[in-house]
């Protein structure tokens, strides 16, 4: 964890400052970077959280916020949820800059550190498998599924055209095969495109930023336990979830195959890009 934090800090301080120089909030961002350099992590976090509250969305700001939380988590001033907030900031960085391999690797290291701490107490893992439907849809992007659907429709049209216009049996057979393959590709890809769009429009990615978020029912009552043993009644710090619905101070979330309500204050919803 020390190596990961040191690497994060180096990358932050060595990162280009073109954004900071051009943005009207450069003074606040500069204050945060200076605070990080001198080890004033609370001050850096306050400045970077204020930037986020002001609606500033930039991967450099999110990355710096992650560094500040990681460094504070390693210091005597550590607070519960610091690593969860670092994970949320890194997930936000990846959302804003998908090609950022360093941020993605850092997110995995932070989640691994949280998992190690929880494993020592026999608690639930941070990362769980997504639901089967979400996993299948997420194999490739929505645009790729749409392109595959377009390719399927072209193959279907071409096959039907060949079959309709050809006079020889081999050509007609080739047309039939192309049309069948195109129809299958169109059917699958169109369905996946619709499902992918539905997931994007009806759920928002988020990260748990408290030690544990206890799952509740619609009335805010903790979900029951079976035989006195909790069965996925809590979602751990740093876990990635999807918000399906919001009702007052509660959010209906999906974590793997598990659904339940938790307090919105226990989450950091990632920005739409």
C-alpha positions as CSV (number, residue, x, y, z in Angstrom):
1,X,0.0,0.0,0.0
2,X,2.9,2.3,0.7
3,X,4.3,1.7,-2.8
4,X,0.9,2.3,-4.3
5,X,0.5,5.6,-2.4
6,X,4.0,6.8,-3.3
7,X,3.4,6.0,-6.9
8,X,0.1,7.9,-6.9
9,X,1.7,10.9,-5.3
10,X,4.6,11.0,-7.7
11,X,2.2,10.8,-10.7
12,X,0.1,13.5,-9.3
13,X,2.9,16.0,-8.7
14,X,4.5,15.1,-12.1
15,X,1.2,15.4,-14.0
16,X,0.8,18.2,-16.5
17,X,-0.8,21.4,-15.1
18,X,-2.4,22.7,-18.3
19,X,-5.8,22.2,-16.9
20,X,-5.0,24.1,-13.7
21,X,-3.5,27.0,-15.6
22,X,-6.6,27.4,-17.8
23,X,-9.5,26.7,-15.4
24,X,-11.0,29.5,-13.4
25,X,-10.7,27.4,-10.3
26,X,-6.9,27.0,-10.7
27,X,-6.2,28.8,-7.4
28,X,-8.2,26.2,-5.4
29,X,-6.6,23.4,-7.4
30,X,-3.2,24.9,-6.8
31,X,-3.9,25.1,-3.1
32,X,-4.8,21.4,-3.0
33,X,-1.6,20.4,-4.8
34,X,0.5,22.6,-2.5
35,X,-1.2,21.1,0.5
36,X,-0.4,17.6,-0.8
37,X,3.2,18.5,-1.2
38,X,3.6,19.6,2.4
39,X,1.5,16.8,3.8
40,X,-1.5,18.8,4.8
41,X,-4.0,16.1,3.7
42,X,-7.0,17.5,5.4
43,X,-6.5,20.9,3.7
44,X,-6.0,19.2,0.3
45,X,-9.1,17.1,0.8
46,X,-11.2,20.1,1.8
47,X,-10.1,22.0,-1.3
48,X,-10.6,19.1,-3.7
49,X,-14.0,18.3,-2.3
50,X,-15.0,21.9,-2.6
51,X,-14.0,21.7,-6.3
52,X,-16.3,18.7,-6.7
53,X,-19.1,20.5,-4.9
54,X,-18.7,23.3,-7.4
55,X,-19.3,20.9,-10.2
56,X,-15.7,20.7,-11.4
57,X,-15.3,17.4,-13.2
58,X,-11.7,16.7,-14.3
59,X,-9.7,13.5,-14.0
60,X,-6.7,15.4,-12.5
61,X,-8.8,16.8,-9.7
62,X,-10.3,13.3,-9.0
63,X,-6.9,11.7,-9.1
64,X,-5.5,14.2,-6.7
65,X,-8.5,13.7,-4.3
66,X,-7.7,9.9,-4.4
67,X,-4.1,10.6,-3.5
68,X,-5.1,12.9,-0.6
69,X,-7.4,10.2,0.9
70,X,-4.8,7.5,0.5
71,X,-2.1,9.5,2.1
72,X,-4.4,10.4,5.0
73,X,-5.4,6.7,5.4
74,X,-1.7,6.0,5.9
75,X,-1.3,8.8,8.4
76,X,-2.1,9.1,12.2
77,X,-5.1,11.3,11.1
78,X,-6.7,8.4,9.2
79,X,-10.5,8.4,9.3
80,X,-13.0,5.6,8.6
81,X,-14.0,5.5,5.0
82,X,-10.8,7.1,3.7
83,X,-9.9,4.2,1.4
84,X,-13.5,4.0,0.2
85,X,-13.4,7.6,-0.8
86,X,-10.1,7.1,-2.5
87,X,-11.7,4.2,-4.4
88,X,-14.6,6.4,-5.4
89,X,-12.2,9.2,-6.6
90,X,-10.2,6.7,-8.7
91,X,-13.3,5.2,-10.2
92,X,-14.4,8.7,-11.1
93,X,-11.0,9.3,-12.7
94,X,-11.5,6.1,-14.8
95,X,-15.0,7.2,-15.8
96,X,-13.7,10.6,-16.9
97,X,-10.5,9.3,-18.6
98,X,-11.1,5.6,-19.5
99,X,-7.6,5.2,-21.0
100,X,-5.9,6.0,-17.7
101,X,-4.3,2.7,-16.9
102,X,-2.5,4.1,-13.9
103,X,-5.7,5.1,-12.2
104,X,-7.3,1.8,-13.0
105,X,-4.4,-0.1,-11.5
106,X,-4.4,2.2,-8.4
107,X,-8.1,1.5,-8.0
108,X,-7.5,-2.3,-8.0
109,X,-4.7,-1.8,-5.4
110,X,-6.9,0.2,-3.1
111,X,-9.7,-2.3,-3.4
112,X,-7.2,-5.1,-2.7
113,X,-6.0,-3.4,0.4
114,X,-9.6,-3.0,1.7
115,X,-10.2,-6.6,0.9
116,X,-7.1,-7.7,2.9
117,X,-8.2,-5.7,5.9
118,X,-11.7,-7.2,5.7
119,X,-10.3,-10.8,5.2
120,X,-8.5,-10.6,8.5
121,X,-11.9,-10.4,10.1
122,X,-13.6,-12.9,7.8
123,X,-15.8,-10.2,6.3
124,X,-17.4,-9.9,2.8
125,X,-15.2,-9.2,-0.2
126,X,-15.2,-5.8,-1.9
127,X,-15.5,-6.9,-5.5
128,X,-18.3,-9.4,-6.4
129,X,-19.3,-10.7,-9.8
130,X,-21.9,-8.6,-11.6
131,X,-25.3,-10.1,-12.4
132,X,-25.1,-12.4,-15.5
133,X,-27.1,-10.1,-17.7
134,X,-25.0,-7.0,-16.8
135,X,-21.8,-9.1,-17.3
136,X,-22.9,-10.3,-20.7
137,X,-24.0,-6.8,-21.9
138,X,-20.7,-5.3,-20.5
139,X,-18.5,-7.6,-22.6
140,X,-18.3,-4.9,-25.2
141,X,-19.5,-1.3,-25.4
142,X,-22.9,-0.2,-26.5
143,X,-21.5,1.4,-29.7
144,X,-19.9,-1.9,-30.6
145,X,-23.1,-3.8,-30.1
146,X,-24.9,-1.2,-32.3
147,X,-22.2,-1.7,-35.0
148,X,-22.7,-5.4,-34.8
149,X,-26.4,-5.0,-35.2
150,X,-25.8,-2.8,-38.3
151,X,-23.4,-5.4,-39.7
152,X,-26.1,-8.1,-39.1
153,X,-28.7,-6.1,-40.9
154,X,-26.4,-5.6,-43.9
155,X,-25.6,-9.3,-44.0
156,X,-29.3,-10.1,-43.8
157,X,-30.2,-7.7,-46.6
158,X,-27.3,-8.9,-48.8
159,X,-28.2,-12.6,-48.3
160,X,-31.8,-12.0,-49.1
161,X,-30.8,-10.1,-52.2
162,X,-28.5,-12.8,-53.4
163,X,-31.1,-15.5,-52.8
164,X,-33.8,-13.4,-54.6
165,X,-31.6,-12.5,-57.6
166,X,-29.5,-15.7,-58.1
167,X,-30.5,-18.4,-60.5
168,X,-28.2,-21.1,-59.5
169,X,-28.7,-23.4,-56.5
170,X,-25.2,-22.8,-54.9
171,X,-25.6,-19.0,-55.0
172,X,-29.1,-19.3,-53.6
173,X,-27.8,-21.5,-50.8
174,X,-25.0,-19.0,-50.1
175,X,-27.5,-16.2,-49.9
176,X,-29.7,-18.2,-47.5
177,X,-26.7,-18.9,-45.2
178,X,-25.7,-15.2,-45.2
179,X,-29.2,-14.1,-44.5
180,X,-29.6,-16.6,-41.6
181,X,-26.2,-15.5,-40.1
182,X,-27.1,-11.9,-40.5
183,X,-30.5,-12.4,-38.9
184,X,-28.9,-14.1,-35.9
185,X,-26.3,-11.4,-35.5
186,X,-28.9,-8.7,-35.8
187,X,-31.2,-10.3,-33.3
188,X,-28.5,-10.8,-30.6
189,X,-26.7,-7.5,-31.2
190,X,-29.9,-5.5,-31.3
191,X,-31.0,-7.1,-28.0
192,X,-27.7,-6.3,-26.4
193,X,-27.8,-2.7,-27.6
194,X,-31.2,-2.2,-26.1
195,X,-30.1,-3.8,-22.8
196,X,-26.9,-1.8,-22.7
197,X,-28.8,1.4,-23.3
198,X,-31.4,0.5,-20.7
199,X,-28.7,-0.2,-18.1
200,X,-27.0,3.1,-18.9
201,X,-30.3,5.1,-18.7
202,X,-31.8,3.4,-15.6
203,X,-28.8,2.9,-13.4
204,X,-25.9,5.0,-12.2
205,X,-22.5,3.6,-11.1
206,X,-21.5,4.5,-7.5
207,X,-19.0,3.5,-4.8
208,X,-19.6,2.9,-1.1
209,X,-17.6,5.4,1.0
210,X,-18.3,4.1,4.5
211,X,-16.9,1.1,6.3
212,X,-20.0,-0.9,5.7
213,X,-23.4,0.1,4.2
214,X,-26.2,-2.0,5.7
215,X,-28.8,-3.1,3.3
216,X,-32.4,-2.0,4.1
217,X,-35.9,-2.7,2.9
218,X,-38.1,0.0,1.3
219,X,-39.1,1.3,4.7
220,X,-35.5,1.7,5.9
221,X,-35.5,-1.4,8.1
222,X,-32.4,-3.6,8.1
223,X,-32.8,-6.7,6.0
224,X,-33.4,-9.8,8.2
225,X,-30.7,-12.3,9.1
226,X,-30.9,-16.0,8.6
227,X,-30.1,-18.2,11.6
228,X,-28.3,-15.2,13.2
229,X,-25.7,-15.1,10.5
230,X,-25.8,-12.1,8.1
231,X,-26.3,-13.1,4.5
232,X,-25.0,-10.2,2.3
233,X,-26.7,-7.7,4.5
234,X,-23.8,-5.2,4.2
235,X,-21.9,-3.8,1.3
236,X,-18.3,-3.0,2.1
237,X,-16.2,0.1,1.7
238,X,-14.9,0.7,-1.8
239,X,-17.4,-1.6,-3.4
240,X,-18.8,-0.6,-6.8
241,X,-22.6,-0.7,-7.1
242,X,-25.3,0.5,-9.4
243,X,-28.0,2.9,-8.2
244,X,-31.3,1.8,-9.6
245,X,-33.7,4.2,-7.8
246,X,-33.6,7.0,-5.3
247,X,-36.3,7.7,-2.8
248,X,-35.7,10.4,-0.2
249,X,-32.5,9.7,1.6
250,X,-32.4,6.1,0.3
251,X,-31.1,4.5,-2.8
252,X,-32.0,1.1,-4.3
253,X,-28.6,-0.4,-5.3
254,X,-27.5,-3.5,-7.1
255,X,-24.3,-5.2,-5.9
256,X,-23.7,-8.3,-8.0
257,X,-26.9,-10.3,-7.7
258,X,-27.9,-8.6,-4.5
259,X,-30.4,-5.7,-4.3
260,X,-31.3,-3.5,-1.3
261,X,-31.7,0.0,-0.1
262,X,-28.9,2.0,1.6
263,X,-28.5,5.6,2.6
264,X,-27.5,8.0,-0.2
265,X,-24.9,9.6,2.1
266,X,-23.1,6.3,2.2
267,X,-22.5,6.4,-1.6
268,X,-20.6,8.6,-4.1
269,X,-22.4,8.5,-7.3
270,X,-20.0,8.7,-10.3
271,X,-20.5,11.5,-12.8
272,X,-22.2,10.9,-16.2
273,X,-19.8,11.3,-19.1
